[in-house]
């Protein structure tokens, strides 16, 4: 009889070796149940991989997490890729990474198709009438959470204010704000190191749950050992993959829309520093204002649906890609165009995540020490707070004054009910720690009720 691997510090032997075929089942399950955002996903993996299954030790898990927290991109996805890479090499990395976001890709593509088909129905509009102010509260709360852990002094607060002013008043592009903040952090880290200290959010703990497959003193496998030749070869392979995909899009997309998506989401992938909410302003600027792939209202609806589906929140790019593919399609069938756009957006957003792990993973394994040079990241994270607040202001404007325009910013009637919903939603998130899915569900019901009464 098999004894279940429960939390128990009396285990004297590591668990049996795990085949990739056996690990496949866990990664598939994780992709289906990975609700709760990155914090929930990281906690879920810790409980299952460190405590219960003992595939990796506490120290090695947190060491990998520290690395992934510094990378652009979804940290929970990258953590899954990293652990699976340590266990089963490149094949393991691909399996874990793809299974982590694939259920969300399928579900969001389906929801986007249904949304375009039935989104104009009064009942559906009523549901989103209640959800939109909840999205305003969620974005504002995300800024609050990031600020609480990252803005620790007046200098970082000033960087956040300047970032808000730059994007709100002067319409400076998000990449330039990130670049300016990074340069400021690099300089400030040398001149005033105390002001730009990285926060020790995930210091390695001392808990042990018994010997693990990848234990504290387990040497990295041969494929995880660093060499300049391997780094160069891996980099060239990823560049070749990216170029091949871009050439295919250039030669086979008549209107160039999918090619534009490939370029745009490649850039977005390298700007996802500080979580998905950090890159949303950039996605908004490009997808809504520049390419007109979707409207601001549709962007908010997609964000709400992204919060209620499994997988990383950055999966909103699937929604953007689907709606953008339909809006600018040159295919005979809108559904095919939508799926093509969703696939392109998702592929180019996640390709760099695999690149970061497979290229830098051997370096991290060879050092196994504290990661340095975090001052630029500290400054960027502070700037991201200001940028996210700008996004919350913009969403609020479209929600409370739905008929307003840039020329007439406060035209049309002011909607008081969405304001009340937004305020109550923020209080629920901030003070009572209400689950996001439950909050969206309640707000959807309230919105539907309002549409039936009015």
N, C-alpha and C positions, 0 to 999 in steps of 0.2 A: 504494500500500500504506500502511495506517495504521501509524504508529509508536506503540508503546505508551508511555504517559506514566509513565516510571519516575522514581525519585529522581535528579535531575540538576540541579545548580546552574548548568549552562551553557545552559539554555533561555533564549532571548532574547525570546520572544514568549509571551503568555498563551495558554492553550488556547482553542479555538473556543467560542462561546456554547453553553450547554447548555439544551435545551428541557425543559420540565417532563415531557413524555412520556419523554424519555431518563433524567431524574433518577428518575422513578417506578421504573424497574428497579433502581436502586441502593438506594433506600429499602426496596423490597420485599425485596431480598436481605438487607439489614441486619437487617430484622425477623426473618428466618428463621435467621440465624447469630449473633445478638447474645447469645452466652453470655458468662459470665465476670463478671457484675455490672457496675456502672457503670464501674469502672476499665478492665475489658476492653473495654467498649463505646466509651468515650472514646478509648482507644488505637486501636481498630479504625477509628474515624472519622478520627482524625488521620492514620493511615497511608494511608487511601484518599483522603480529601478534600484534605489538605494536601500530602502527599508525592507520591502517585501521580497523582491527577487534577488537582491544583492548582486546585480550585474556590475555595479561600479561602486567604489567607496565614497563616503561623504566628502572626503578631501578632494578626490579626483573630480567628483561631480561639481563641487563649488569652484574648483579651479577652471574647469571647462566653462562654467556659467560666467565667471568673471571675464573670461576672454570674449564670450559671445555678447556680453553686455556692452563691450567697447566697439562692436562691429556695427556698420550700417546694416539694416535689415531686421527681420523678426527674430528676436533673440531665442524664443522658445523653439522655433523651427530649427534654427542653427544649432541649438543645444542637442536636439534629437539627432541631427545630422552628425554632429561631433561624436556623440556617444556610440552611435551605430557604426561610424567610421572606425573608431577604436576597436570595436568588436569584430567587424566583418569587412573592413576595407572600403574601397570605392563602391562596391555593390551594396554594402550595407548603408552607406551614406545616401545613395540614390533611392533605395527602398524607403528608408525612414523619412527622407525629405519629401518625396513625392506623396507618400501615403498621408503625411501630415496635412497637406493642403488639398489633396484630390477630392475628398468628400465635400469640402466647402466649395470647390470649383464647380462640381456637378450641381450642388444645391443652389448656389447663387445664380448659375446660368439658367436653371429652371425657373427660379423666382423672377429673374429679369425678363424672361420670355412671357411669363404670366402677367407681370407688371405692365409690359407694353401692350398686352392684349386686353387686360381688364382694369388697368389703372385709372381710367376715366369714369368708371362706374361710381355713382354717388356714395355707396357704402365703402368702397375702397378709398375714395378721397376722404371720407369721414375718418377712417382709421388713421390715415397719414396726417390728418389735421391734428390728431392728438399726439402722434409720434414726433412730429417735427419739433415742438417745443421741448420734448424730452431730449432730443438730439442736441439742442442748444445747451441744455443743462449738462449733458454728458461731455461735450467738448470743453465747456468751462471748467467742469470738475477735473477733467484730464489735465488742464493747465494748472489747476490748484495742486494736484498730486505731484506733478513734476516740479513745480516751484517749491513745494514743501521740502523736498529732498535735495534740491540742487541749488537754490538761491540762498546762500548762507551768509552773505555779506552785502554791503551797499554797492560794491563794484559790480557784482554779478546782477544785482537788481537794476543797476544803470544799463547794463548790456541788454537786459530784457526790455526795458523801456525804449531804448534806441531801436531795437529790432521791431517793436510794435509800431513806433513812429515811422520807421523806414518803409514798412510794407503798407501801413494804413494811409499815411499822408503822402508819401512820395512814390508809392507803387514800385518799390525796388523788388526785383525778382528774388525768390526764395534762395536759389543757389548762391547769389551774391551776399545775402545776409549770412548764410552758413560759412562762406569763405571768409568774410570779414571777421566773424566771431572766432573762427578757428585761428586766424592770424593774430587776433587780439589775445587769445588764450596762450598761444605759443610765446608771444612776447611777454605777456604778463606773468606766465609761469616762471620765466627767468628773472624778471625784475621784482615780482611780488609773489613768490611761491606759496605763501600762506593763504593768499586770496584765491588761489586756483587749485587748492588741494582736492583731489578726487575723493568722493564720499565712499567709505567702505561699506557698501550696501550688502555685499555678499562675502564677508570674510570667512575663511575656511573654519569650520567648526571642529569640535573634538569628539563628536558622537561617533560611536561605532555600533554596527548591527551584526557583527561577525565578519569573517573573511569574505571578500568579494571577488568576483571573477577578475575585475580590474581593481586591484587593491592599491593601497598607498605606495607600496614598494614594487608593484608589478612593472617590469620594464616595458616600454612601448614596443609594439610589434615591429618587425623589420620595415614594413611599408610606412610606418609612422616616424622613422628616423629621418632627420633633416639632411638634405644635401642640396647644394646649389644646382646640380644637374637636374634633380627631380623637380625643384621649384621652377626652373626655367621650362622644362618639358611640360609640366602641368599648366603653367601660364600660357604657353603656346597652344596647347590643346583647347583651352577655354576660349582663347582669342579666335581660334579656327572655328569653333562651334558657333560663336557669336557672329562672325563674319559670314559663315555659310548661311545661317538663318536670315541675316539681313539681306544677303544677295538673293535668296529665294523670294523674300518679300518684295524686293525691288523689281525683280524680273517677272513676277507672277501677279502682282497687285496693280491693276490698271490705273486706279485713281490715286495710288500712293498712300492711301489712308493707313493700311496695315504697316507700311514702312515707317510712317510717322510715329505710329504707336510703338514700334520696336525701339526707335531712337529715344522717344520720350520716356518710356518705362525703364529703359536701361539707365537713364540719368536718375530717375526717381529712386531706383534701387540703391544708388550710392548716396542718397540724401536721407535715407530713413534712419537718422541718428536720433535716438530718444523715443523710439516707438512709432507706431503707425500714425498716431495723431500728429506727430512732428512733420511727417511728409504730406499730410492731407492738404495744407495750404499750397504746396507745390503742385500736387495733382489737381487741385481746384483751379489754380491759375492756368495751367495748361489745358486741362480737359474741358473746362467750362468757358473760360474767357478767350483762350487762344484758338483752340481747335473746334470749339462748339460741338463736342461729342455728346454732351448732355447739359441739362439746365441745372441751376443751383438747387432747385427744388428736388430734382431727381437725384442729385448728389447726396442730399440729406436723407432721402428715402433709402438710398443704397447703404448709407452709413448705419442707419437703424437696423436694416436687415442683416448687415454684416455683424452687428453686435449680437444678434440672436441665432447665428449659425456657428457650427464648430469651426475650428481652425483659427489662424492668426487674423487680426483685424485688417491687416494690409490686404486681405483678400477682397477688399472693396475695389481693387484694381480690376478684378474679374467683372464686377458689375459695370464699371466704367468702360472696360473694353467691349463688353456685350452691347451696351447701349450705343457706344461709339461706332461699333461695326454695323449696327442696324441703321444708324442715322446717316452714314456715309457709304452704304454698301454698294458694290458693283456686282454682287452675286444675284442669281435668279431668285433665291429664297432668303427672306430676312433672317430666318432662324440660322441658316448656314453662315450668313454674314456675322450674326451675333456671336456664334460659337467661335468663328475665326478670330474676331476681335478679342473675345475673352481669353482664348488660348494664347494669342500673341502677348497680351498684357500680362498674363500670369507667367508665361515662360520667361520673358525678359526681366520681370521683377524678381523671380526666384533664382535665376541662373547665377547671379553674383553670390548668393548665399552659399551655394556649393563651392564656388571658386574660393571664397574666403576660408572655408574650413579646410579644403583639400590642399590649399597652398600654404596657409599660415599654421594649420594644425601641427605639422612636424616641428615648427619653430617653438610653439607653445609647449609641446611635449619635451623638447630638448632643454628648455629653460626651467620649467616647472616652478617659476618664481613669481613675485608680484609684477604685474604689468605696469610699466612706467609710461611716461609721456601722455598723461591724461589731461593736462591743462587745456589743450585745445578742445577736447571733448567737453570739459566742464563749462567753458565759455559758450560752446555751441548749444549745450543743453539749456543754459540760461536764455540764449537768444530764442530758442525754440518756444519757451514759455510765452514770450511776447508775440510770436507768430501765431501760436494756437489761440491766444486771446483775440487776436485780429480775426481769426476764422470764426470764433464764437460770436463776435460782434456782427460779422457779415451774415451768419446764419440767423441771428436774432432779428436783424433788419429785414430779411426776406420773410421771416415768420410773422413778425408783429405788424409789418407794413407790406402785405403781399402784392399790392398794386403799385408800389413805389418803383422808381427807376433812378438811374444815375443822375439824369437831368433834374428830376423831381424826387429827391430822396425820401420825402415824407408825404408823398401824394397818397390819396385814398384814405379810407378809414383805418384807424388803429385798432388792432385786435387785442382786446383785453384778456380774453379767455386763454389764448396761448401763453400770454405773459404769466398768468396765474399758474398754469400747468408747469411752465419752465421753472418758476421760483419753487414750487412745491417739489418738483423733481430734483432740483439741486439740493434742497434740504434733505430729501430722502436719501440721496447718494452720500452727502457729506456727514450728516448727523446720525442717520439710522443705518447706514451701510446696506441699503436695499440692493438686492441683486438686480443687475441691469436688465436681464431678460424679464423678470417680474415687473420691473418698472415700465418697460416698453409695452408689456401686455396690458397693464392697467391703463396706461395712457391711450393705447389703441381703443380700448373699450370706452373710455371717456370721450374720445374723439368721435367714435361711432354714435354714441348716445347724443352728442351735441348735433351731429348731422341729421339725426332723426327728429330732434326736437325743433331745430330752427327751420 
